[in-house]
Every structure is written in C-alpha cells, then in structure tokens.
Amino acid sequence: MATLHSPRFITSFKTHPTTSYWRPLHLHIRRRSSAPMASTTDAAESPAAAANSEPTSDVLVQYVVLRRDLIDTWPLGSVVTQGCHASVAAIWSHKDDPHTIDYCSPDNLDTMHKVTLEVKGEVQLKNVSEKLTSNNIAHKLWIEQPENYPTCLASKPYPKSVVSPFFKKLKLCK
C-alpha cells in the first residue's frame, strides 16, 4: 500500500560503538518490497504471512517532556541528561511491564520510538504529571536533587494510540 510519499528505500546508519565519539560506520539501503500487502483476512489465515508482512500493530512509544525555561537557561547537555534520567527511571520502574519488555527487547533496541515534547515551565510540567496520574498513565516525574524541583518527565512505553491523546496539546521540543 504505497503512497506518493512512501520512500522507495529504507536507510539506517550503524555507528561505531568502540570510539570515543559516534560516527557513521555503514549505510545500509534496503529496497522496500513491491509486493502488495496481504489483507487482514489473509494474515489471519496464515501466521507465516502475518510474520512476514509489515507490522500493523500499534507502535510502542515513550514520551519525554522537557521544560522550555530550562532549555533556554541551562547548558543543553544538562537538559538532555535530565530527560535521560527520566526515561531510564520510567523504563526501570516498569521493567516487568509487557510493553516495556517488548520495547526493550533485543529485536527492538535499534527501532525504539521516543517523542520529545516541551512545556513552558514547572507549573505546566506538574499539570501534565497530574493529568497522567489521574488517568493512570505510568510515568516518572524527574525531581532534580539537591535542588528538589521537577525538571522533566517520561512515560513508560505505551502503544501510541493509548498514550498520544494525553500529549497532543504539547509542542515538539525544538
């Protein structure tokens, strides 16, 4: 089911893990299959066909929300570090959750999906956290120590259709 904007090639970069910096090591180009996708009834009748077709299931995604006021005043690396802390904490806190297990499986490590968003400041971040809590959306509100103030939050991995409505009013972080 190709559209006008579908890429003919899928590209990915492999990076060299043993250097002190990341650099492109290989450029892999795969031609996307031109065979038509099986219908859902075909896939249901044939498990092998379902395994070989493009995934139709909902993608797992982790949302990370940063504070714009900190992005504008702190060194970029410090803000990125806060997001990393929240992301790892949210995943580790829910390491036994089926979605987290799938998200972190060896087959999916190179294809993780994250969306990084921003809010204006601390009040807005706390409001997002309260909204997620009241809707039973598991997340980690990162509280920087020793200052004891919230810097960002990250959701545990969820199917995108489940969690995206709670983040749709936020801006992408740029």
Backbone bond lengths (Angstrom), bond angles and torsions (degrees), N, CA, C in turn:
res aa  C-N    CA-C-N  psi(-1)  N-CA   C-N-CA  omega(-1)  CA-C   N-CA-C  phi
1 M - - - 1.447 - - 1.526 108.10 -
2 A 1.295 117.02 68.82 1.458 122.22 -178.54 1.523 110.48 -81.56
3 T 1.309 115.97 143.20 1.448 121.19 174.56 1.514 108.44 -111.58
4 L 1.316 115.69 174.49 1.445 120.64 -179.59 1.523 111.28 -58.36
5 H 1.331 117.08 -33.18 1.457 121.17 -175.96 1.526 113.50 -95.93
6 S 1.334 118.67 3.73 1.461 120.39 178.42 1.516 110.04 -70.22
7 P 1.327 116.85 134.28 1.466 118.53 179.41 1.521 110.91 -72.09
8 R 1.324 116.52 143.40 1.456 120.94 175.61 1.516 110.52 -79.00
9 F 1.303 116.17 -22.94 1.450 120.92 -178.53 1.517 109.63 -126.82
10 I 1.296 115.60 146.46 1.454 121.79 173.32 1.520 106.14 -108.12
11 T 1.307 117.38 126.46 1.456 119.72 -178.46 1.515 109.84 -116.14
12 S 1.304 115.23 150.03 1.458 120.05 173.71 1.520 108.14 -150.34
13 F 1.299 116.01 149.69 1.455 121.50 177.29 1.517 108.70 -106.60
14 K 1.293 116.47 138.08 1.453 122.38 170.49 1.519 105.69 -104.38
15 T 1.310 117.02 135.51 1.457 119.86 -178.48 1.520 110.18 -109.69
16 H 1.294 115.03 154.71 1.458 121.68 -177.46 1.521 109.08 -81.55
17 P 1.345 118.56 115.22 1.464 121.10 -172.58 1.526 115.13 -81.96
18 T 1.334 119.07 -9.63 1.455 118.71 -173.99 1.522 113.72 -102.06
19 T 1.325 117.99 -2.43 1.450 119.87 178.18 1.514 109.80 -87.41
20 S 1.333 116.57 164.99 1.463 119.77 179.07 1.529 110.96 -79.10
21 Y 1.298 117.76 -4.40 1.458 123.10 176.91 1.523 108.19 -137.42
22 W 1.302 116.28 162.72 1.466 120.92 179.99 1.512 109.01 -97.07
23 R 1.323 115.60 131.22 1.458 120.57 177.49 1.519 108.45 -140.56
24 P 1.321 117.29 150.32 1.464 118.51 177.69 1.523 110.23 -61.93
25 L 1.302 117.13 132.98 1.455 121.52 179.18 1.530 110.19 -104.77
26 H 1.312 116.45 -47.16 1.455 121.42 -179.53 1.519 108.93 -139.11
27 L 1.290 116.40 149.01 1.454 121.55 171.27 1.511 106.20 -113.16
28 H 1.312 116.50 115.01 1.458 121.18 179.75 1.517 108.55 -99.82
29 I 1.301 117.03 129.75 1.455 121.34 177.31 1.522 107.56 -123.00
30 R 1.320 115.10 123.79 1.457 121.21 177.43 1.518 108.01 -117.39
31 R 1.302 115.48 137.13 1.455 119.99 174.98 1.519 107.08 -80.83
32 R 1.321 115.52 128.95 1.450 120.36 178.51 1.520 108.44 -68.87
33 S 1.305 116.11 139.33 1.456 120.83 -179.54 1.516 110.08 -59.16
34 S 1.337 115.98 135.85 1.464 119.24 179.33 1.517 111.38 -94.17
35 A 1.338 117.23 -2.18 1.454 120.20 178.68 1.514 109.68 -69.45
36 P 1.329 117.31 140.21 1.468 118.98 179.48 1.519 110.27 -65.16
37 M 1.331 114.77 148.94 1.454 119.83 179.28 1.516 109.85 -72.08
38 A 1.320 115.62 148.60 1.455 120.43 177.68 1.515 109.11 -71.13
39 S 1.306 115.76 148.10 1.463 119.03 176.35 1.513 108.50 -71.79
40 T 1.320 116.84 165.20 1.460 119.57 -178.21 1.517 111.19 -64.42
41 T 1.321 117.86 -29.95 1.457 118.70 178.04 1.517 110.30 -70.88
42 D 1.345 118.06 -37.78 1.460 120.69 176.37 1.517 110.24 -62.66
43 A 1.328 117.02 -44.13 1.457 121.13 -178.68 1.521 110.75 -64.35
44 A 1.323 116.83 -37.93 1.452 120.15 179.92 1.520 110.93 -67.64
45 E 1.342 117.08 -33.30 1.448 120.66 -178.77 1.530 111.90 -79.17
46 S 1.317 117.16 -25.43 1.451 120.35 -175.86 1.531 110.80 -127.78
47 P 1.333 118.25 104.12 1.468 120.17 179.05 1.525 112.41 -59.34
48 A 1.321 117.69 -35.04 1.465 120.19 179.20 1.521 110.40 -64.73
49 A 1.317 116.99 -39.34 1.468 120.53 178.18 1.517 110.10 -65.13
50 A 1.314 117.33 -37.96 1.462 120.27 179.42 1.524 110.52 -66.43
51 A 1.313 117.88 -37.52 1.463 121.01 -179.10 1.523 111.77 -70.01
52 N 1.329 117.46 -28.64 1.457 121.25 -177.15 1.514 113.73 -92.82
53 S 1.315 118.52 -11.66 1.461 120.26 -179.39 1.521 109.56 -85.60
54 E 1.332 116.51 165.84 1.461 120.26 176.23 1.517 108.89 -63.54
55 P 1.335 118.00 145.31 1.463 119.56 -177.32 1.521 111.14 -65.71
56 T 1.320 114.45 133.05 1.454 119.34 177.24 1.517 110.41 -104.79
57 S 1.335 116.49 -3.30 1.453 119.73 -179.62 1.526 110.01 -74.08
58 D 1.292 114.65 164.83 1.458 122.95 -179.47 1.525 109.70 -69.63
59 V 1.325 117.61 130.54 1.457 121.81 -179.85 1.526 109.75 -69.40
60 L 1.339 115.89 141.71 1.461 120.54 175.15 1.521 107.89 -84.21
61 V 1.312 115.75 137.95 1.459 120.72 -176.37 1.523 109.79 -141.37
62 Q 1.321 114.69 147.46 1.466 120.77 172.86 1.519 107.20 -116.45
63 Y 1.322 116.79 130.12 1.459 122.13 177.38 1.521 109.41 -98.13
64 V 1.327 115.82 136.64 1.460 122.96 175.65 1.522 106.43 -123.34
65 V 1.324 116.92 129.45 1.466 121.54 -178.58 1.527 108.44 -119.29
66 L 1.338 115.39 121.97 1.462 122.43 -179.98 1.521 110.01 -108.39
67 R 1.318 116.05 158.51 1.468 121.68 177.13 1.526 110.15 -89.85
68 R 1.332 116.83 124.70 1.463 121.72 -179.77 1.525 111.40 -62.96
69 D 1.336 117.31 -37.54 1.470 119.02 -179.19 1.518 111.32 -62.27
70 L 1.325 118.18 -33.04 1.455 120.35 177.00 1.527 111.28 -76.17
71 I 1.327 116.51 -35.82 1.464 120.29 178.00 1.524 109.97 -60.63
72 D 1.324 116.15 -35.84 1.463 120.98 -178.00 1.528 113.57 -80.81
73 T 1.338 117.72 -17.38 1.467 119.19 -174.76 1.526 114.34 -118.49
74 W 1.312 118.98 -26.20 1.452 122.24 -179.06 1.531 109.95 -93.90
75 P 1.317 117.23 160.09 1.466 119.11 170.44 1.537 109.58 -60.64
76 L 1.322 116.93 141.81 1.468 121.40 -176.70 1.528 111.68 -54.37
77 G 1.323 116.87 -42.92 1.464 120.44 -179.45 1.516 112.71 -59.05
78 S 1.319 116.88 -36.55 1.465 120.65 179.40 1.522 111.48 -66.90
79 V 1.320 116.94 -39.35 1.467 120.39 178.96 1.529 110.28 -69.73
80 V 1.322 116.70 -41.53 1.463 120.59 177.34 1.527 109.62 -61.06
81 T 1.312 116.83 -41.13 1.464 121.29 178.65 1.524 111.06 -60.33
82 Q 1.321 117.50 -40.43 1.466 120.44 177.83 1.528 110.52 -60.59
83 G 1.328 116.50 -44.19 1.467 120.70 178.17 1.520 111.69 -62.62
84 C 1.336 116.11 -39.35 1.471 120.54 177.37 1.526 110.63 -63.39
85 H 1.325 116.62 -43.75 1.468 120.42 178.01 1.533 110.42 -56.91
86 A 1.324 116.35 -49.42 1.466 120.75 -177.80 1.527 111.07 -63.62
87 S 1.332 116.63 -42.11 1.462 121.07 -179.13 1.525 111.55 -62.20
88 V 1.327 115.96 -49.65 1.465 119.91 -179.83 1.528 110.46 -64.21
89 A 1.323 117.33 -42.32 1.470 120.72 -179.77 1.528 111.30 -62.76
90 A 1.333 117.47 -40.87 1.468 120.57 179.38 1.528 110.52 -65.47
91 I 1.323 116.81 -41.06 1.467 119.84 179.12 1.526 110.42 -68.62
92 W 1.334 117.13 -46.99 1.462 119.45 -177.64 1.527 111.94 -64.73
93 S 1.328 116.70 -38.05 1.467 120.40 179.72 1.522 112.42 -65.01
94 H 1.334 116.02 -21.42 1.467 120.82 -178.36 1.523 110.64 -123.56
95 K 1.332 115.94 34.59 1.466 121.49 -174.39 1.526 113.08 -63.47
96 D 1.336 118.46 -22.27 1.457 121.32 -179.89 1.530 112.96 -94.49
97 D 1.322 116.87 -1.44 1.460 121.70 178.73 1.532 109.42 -71.16
98 P 1.324 118.96 136.57 1.478 120.65 -178.71 1.528 113.93 -57.13
99 H 1.330 117.93 -37.89 1.465 119.67 178.93 1.524 111.04 -67.30
100 T 1.330 116.86 -40.19 1.463 120.54 179.28 1.524 110.36 -66.70
101 I 1.314 116.59 -41.30 1.468 120.42 177.94 1.525 110.26 -59.82
102 D 1.326 116.35 -45.15 1.464 120.34 179.29 1.534 110.89 -66.01
103 Y 1.317 116.79 -43.87 1.474 122.66 -179.37 1.523 111.44 -59.07
104 C 1.336 116.33 -37.93 1.466 121.81 -176.40 1.525 113.47 -98.67
105 S 1.313 117.68 8.07 1.466 119.70 -179.45 1.522 110.22 -65.56
106 P 1.326 117.48 151.78 1.464 120.40 -179.53 1.529 113.57 -53.89
107 D 1.320 117.11 -34.48 1.468 120.12 179.65 1.521 112.59 -69.70
108 N 1.336 117.54 -21.11 1.468 120.82 -175.41 1.522 114.12 -109.24
109 L 1.318 118.39 -3.17 1.464 120.33 -176.00 1.525 113.02 -58.70
110 D 1.312 117.60 -34.53 1.467 120.01 -178.77 1.518 113.35 -88.16
111 T 1.326 117.54 1.93 1.471 120.21 -178.10 1.525 112.28 -130.86
112 M 1.324 117.07 28.70 1.470 120.69 178.35 1.524 110.10 -63.49
113 H 1.326 115.00 146.82 1.462 120.96 176.70 1.524 108.81 -115.02
114 K 1.328 115.97 125.43 1.460 122.12 174.81 1.514 107.16 -130.28
115 V 1.308 115.39 145.97 1.462 121.38 174.02 1.517 106.36 -122.89
116 T 1.333 116.49 123.14 1.457 121.10 -179.43 1.520 108.79 -105.29
117 L 1.313 114.38 120.50 1.463 122.22 -176.72 1.514 109.19 -117.97
118 E 1.335 115.85 173.50 1.459 119.71 178.21 1.516 111.19 -137.45
119 V 1.324 114.39 153.11 1.466 122.81 170.82 1.522 106.61 -125.49
120 K 1.337 116.59 164.67 1.471 120.32 -175.76 1.519 113.18 -65.95
121 G 1.337 116.71 -42.30 1.461 118.41 -174.43 1.512 112.59 -166.78
122 E 1.319 114.77 -163.02 1.461 122.10 -174.61 1.525 112.82 -62.01
123 V 1.317 117.95 -42.99 1.475 121.05 -178.40 1.522 110.36 -60.62
124 Q 1.333 116.77 -46.41 1.458 120.70 -179.49 1.532 111.11 -65.19
125 L 1.327 117.22 -38.21 1.464 120.78 178.64 1.526 110.66 -63.24
126 K 1.328 116.12 -43.98 1.467 119.97 178.08 1.528 110.66 -63.84
127 N 1.331 117.04 -38.17 1.469 120.18 177.93 1.525 111.61 -62.57
128 V 1.335 117.03 -42.51 1.473 120.50 177.55 1.527 109.30 -62.03
129 S 1.327 117.10 -44.56 1.458 121.10 179.96 1.524 111.11 -60.64
130 E 1.323 117.11 -43.46 1.474 120.80 178.72 1.525 111.37 -63.70
131 K 1.324 116.85 -41.12 1.469 121.22 178.39 1.529 110.42 -62.84
132 L 1.332 117.04 -43.48 1.464 120.50 178.59 1.528 110.40 -64.65
133 T 1.323 117.13 -43.88 1.464 121.34 179.82 1.519 111.07 -60.90
134 S 1.338 116.73 -44.92 1.468 120.09 -178.24 1.529 112.37 -67.55
135 N 1.323 117.15 -19.46 1.467 121.28 178.24 1.530 112.41 -105.50
136 N 1.329 116.33 15.31 1.464 122.84 177.98 1.525 113.54 56.47
137 I 1.328 116.41 37.96 1.461 121.99 174.57 1.529 106.80 -96.73
138 A 1.325 115.90 112.28 1.463 120.93 -176.79 1.524 110.41 -68.23
139 H 1.321 115.26 132.89 1.462 120.96 -179.36 1.523 109.14 -159.06
140 K 1.314 114.92 169.46 1.459 120.68 175.94 1.516 108.41 -121.58
141 L 1.315 116.16 118.60 1.461 122.05 172.11 1.520 105.26 -88.11
142 W 1.334 116.88 113.71 1.465 120.36 -176.78 1.519 109.70 -82.07
143 I 1.328 116.19 122.63 1.455 123.42 178.79 1.535 107.22 -108.23
144 E 1.314 116.44 111.95 1.462 120.90 -178.04 1.521 109.71 -72.59
145 Q 1.335 114.54 134.54 1.464 122.04 179.56 1.527 108.86 -113.87
146 P 1.273 121.29 146.95 1.462 127.47 7.51 1.524 113.40 -88.30
147 E 1.335 116.90 2.00 1.465 119.28 -176.93 1.526 112.64 -65.61
148 N 1.354 116.52 -27.72 1.462 122.49 177.21 1.524 113.59 64.66
149 Y 1.344 116.74 43.04 1.454 118.04 172.96 1.520 110.44 -132.97
150 P 1.335 115.60 148.99 1.469 120.55 -176.03 1.528 111.04 -71.67
151 T 1.329 115.43 133.74 1.461 119.83 -178.89 1.525 112.98 -112.48
152 C 1.329 117.42 -28.91 1.465 120.73 -178.69 1.518 108.70 -168.83
153 L 1.323 115.55 177.18 1.456 120.14 173.65 1.515 109.00 -146.24
154 A 1.326 115.10 159.31 1.462 121.81 176.61 1.517 108.54 -141.39
155 S 1.313 116.02 138.47 1.460 120.43 175.14 1.518 108.95 -83.33
156 K 1.306 116.66 159.95 1.459 119.32 167.48 1.525 105.80 -73.46
157 P 1.305 119.61 162.95 1.470 119.83 177.32 1.532 111.23 -63.59
158 Y 1.319 114.92 134.35 1.463 123.49 177.39 1.520 108.97 -136.81
159 P 1.337 117.61 159.15 1.464 118.46 167.20 1.531 108.32 -60.87
160 K 1.310 116.11 137.67 1.461 120.55 -174.81 1.522 112.46 -56.43
161 S 1.326 117.67 -38.97 1.466 120.03 -177.77 1.528 112.06 -65.04
162 V 1.318 116.99 -26.38 1.467 121.06 -179.13 1.526 111.36 -77.50
163 V 1.335 116.73 -42.93 1.461 120.57 -168.84 1.530 114.23 -101.48
164 S 1.302 119.24 -24.60 1.470 120.42 -174.58 1.530 114.32 -59.93
165 P 1.334 120.14 -33.13 1.473 117.93 178.50 1.534 113.97 -59.49
166 F 1.326 117.90 -25.91 1.459 120.83 -178.83 1.526 112.65 -79.04
167 F 1.322 116.81 -12.93 1.465 121.42 -177.43 1.529 112.80 -117.31
168 K 1.332 117.85 -0.31 1.464 120.71 -170.20 1.529 113.72 -64.75
169 K 1.311 119.75 -23.09 1.461 121.09 -178.92 1.528 112.98 -87.26
170 L 1.328 117.66 -5.51 1.462 121.39 -178.89 1.529 110.60 -88.11
171 K 1.332 115.42 152.15 1.455 121.60 178.60 1.524 110.63 -84.29
172 L 1.332 114.98 147.70 1.458 119.27 170.02 1.527 108.42 -64.01
173 C 1.302 116.52 141.67 1.451 120.79 178.12 1.525 108.82 -76.73
174 K 1.332 116.02 127.13 1.476 120.25 -178.71 1.501 110.01 -126.12
